[in-house]
Amino acid sequence: MRILLITGKSREGYNIAPSLGLYQLRHFLIQRDVDCDLLDRELYPEDDALARAQAGDYDLIGFSVSHDNMAEELDRSEERRVGKEGRSRW
């Protein structure tokens, strides 16, 4: 199983703390021999990981949202749901 975890994107000045929960979850999964990538949207561009997700490289995709930008994050996930088989992957 291959998993992609995606952090939420903070608004400027809103949250200066990293998404430690997803980092802890990734560590937990890797310790149990689960192949897991983490896209920290505060540190890295989204293009490569999301292209791989849309190509069907991941079996499971999880993402973090905050109350402040939840609607925007859910809309973004809906835009990227269709994988290479033409069916919902997220």
Secondary structure as GFF3:
##gff-version 3
##sequence-region A 1 90
A	DSSP	beta_strand	2	6	.	.	.	ID=ss1
A	DSSP	alpha_helix	20	31	.	.	.	ID=ss2
A	DSSP	beta_strand	35	39	.	.	.	ID=ss3
A	DSSP	alpha_helix	47	54	.	.	.	ID=ss4
A	DSSP	beta_strand	60	63	.	.	.	ID=ss5
A	DSSP	alpha_helix	70	79	.	.	.	ID=ss6
###
